[in-house]
Amino acid sequence: MISEYISIGELARITDLRYGTLKYYTESNLIPFEQLDENLTRRYPREAAVERVETIKSLKKSGLSIAEIRKKIAKKVYKI
């Protein structure tokens, strides 16, 4: 059975991105996560987080900066 939530390590494995890159994206509010308490580990909703990372990767590949990606995600505009 696949869990609905995954750790940042599992997200790194699934998306083939480095832990540090995902942490940066998380701290930049680009990837959705839940954190029940201040000291608890962040949990990422599997489908939403993987989809978001793939979107970010695609937008970066098209030449957009993180700031531009943040604006597109905020507007939910993913046209490349």
C-alpha beads as a LAMMPS data file, in Angstrom:
LAMMPS data file: protein, C-alpha beads

80 atoms
79 bonds

1 atom types
1 bond types

-500.0 500.0 xlo xhi
-500.0 500.0 ylo yhi
-500.0 500.0 zlo zhi

Masses

1 110.0

Atoms # bond

1 1 1 0.000 0.000 0.000
2 1 1 1.377 3.431 -0.974
3 1 1 1.172 6.157 1.642
4 1 1 -0.660 9.383 0.855
5 1 1 2.246 11.356 2.351
6 1 1 5.980 11.035 1.785
7 1 1 9.167 12.409 3.320
8 1 1 11.518 14.797 1.555
9 1 1 13.942 11.889 1.096
10 1 1 11.303 9.830 -0.685
11 1 1 10.334 12.858 -2.795
12 1 1 13.995 13.255 -3.779
13 1 1 14.151 9.601 -4.830
14 1 1 10.906 9.768 -6.838
15 1 1 11.720 13.034 -8.623
16 1 1 15.469 12.500 -9.010
17 1 1 16.276 15.843 -7.368
18 1 1 18.710 16.535 -4.561
19 1 1 17.468 16.875 -0.986
20 1 1 18.905 20.416 -0.826
21 1 1 17.068 21.467 -3.971
22 1 1 13.760 20.190 -2.615
23 1 1 14.398 21.875 0.722
24 1 1 15.029 25.166 -1.108
25 1 1 11.819 24.751 -3.129
26 1 1 9.908 23.947 0.060
27 1 1 11.281 26.969 1.899
28 1 1 10.417 29.093 -1.152
29 1 1 6.803 27.894 -0.830
30 1 1 6.893 26.147 -4.193
31 1 1 6.060 22.633 -2.964
32 1 1 2.995 21.872 -0.810
33 1 1 3.656 20.222 2.555
34 1 1 2.123 19.681 5.971
35 1 1 3.829 20.078 9.307
36 1 1 1.640 19.252 12.262
37 1 1 3.946 20.764 14.872
38 1 1 6.907 23.119 14.670
39 1 1 9.369 20.334 15.553
40 1 1 7.850 17.599 13.407
41 1 1 9.050 16.460 10.023
42 1 1 7.400 17.918 6.964
43 1 1 5.090 15.552 5.120
44 1 1 4.461 16.001 1.418
45 1 1 1.196 14.923 -0.205
46 1 1 2.567 12.375 -2.685
47 1 1 0.622 13.213 -5.842
48 1 1 0.530 17.001 -5.409
49 1 1 4.216 17.268 -4.496
50 1 1 5.432 15.069 -7.354
51 1 1 3.230 16.936 -9.825
52 1 1 4.497 20.296 -8.538
53 1 1 8.150 19.217 -8.748
54 1 1 7.646 18.022 -12.326
55 1 1 6.050 21.376 -13.162
56 1 1 8.974 23.249 -11.598
57 1 1 11.481 21.095 -13.488
58 1 1 9.664 21.765 -16.761
59 1 1 9.491 25.513 -16.152
60 1 1 13.186 25.636 -15.173
61 1 1 14.076 23.711 -18.322
62 1 1 12.239 26.361 -20.349
63 1 1 14.578 28.963 -18.852
64 1 1 12.444 30.554 -16.140
65 1 1 13.971 31.744 -12.871
66 1 1 12.680 30.634 -9.468
67 1 1 11.004 34.050 -9.048
68 1 1 9.224 33.650 -12.390
69 1 1 8.212 30.094 -11.522
70 1 1 6.844 31.280 -8.171
71 1 1 4.674 33.859 -9.987
72 1 1 3.396 31.287 -12.491
73 1 1 2.571 28.804 -9.752
74 1 1 0.808 31.490 -7.725
75 1 1 -1.305 32.286 -10.788
76 1 1 -1.612 28.590 -11.679
77 1 1 -0.407 29.354 -15.171
78 1 1 1.758 26.567 -16.506
79 1 1 2.003 27.459 -20.188
80 1 1 5.512 27.117 -21.513

Bonds

1 1 1 2
2 1 2 3
3 1 3 4
4 1 4 5
5 1 5 6
6 1 6 7
7 1 7 8
8 1 8 9
9 1 9 10
10 1 10 11
11 1 11 12
12 1 12 13
13 1 13 14
14 1 14 15
15 1 15 16
16 1 16 17
17 1 17 18
18 1 18 19
19 1 19 20
20 1 20 21
21 1 21 22
22 1 22 23
23 1 23 24
24 1 24 25
25 1 25 26
26 1 26 27
27 1 27 28
28 1 28 29
29 1 29 30
30 1 30 31
31 1 31 32
32 1 32 33
33 1 33 34
34 1 34 35
35 1 35 36
36 1 36 37
37 1 37 38
38 1 38 39
39 1 39 40
40 1 40 41
41 1 41 42
42 1 42 43
43 1 43 44
44 1 44 45
45 1 45 46
46 1 46 47
47 1 47 48
48 1 48 49
49 1 49 50
50 1 50 51
51 1 51 52
52 1 52 53
53 1 53 54
54 1 54 55
55 1 55 56
56 1 56 57
57 1 57 58
58 1 58 59
59 1 59 60
60 1 60 61
61 1 61 62
62 1 62 63
63 1 63 64
64 1 64 65
65 1 65 66
66 1 66 67
67 1 67 68
68 1 68 69
69 1 69 70
70 1 70 71
71 1 71 72
72 1 72 73
73 1 73 74
74 1 74 75
75 1 75 76
76 1 76 77
77 1 77 78
78 1 78 79
79 1 79 80
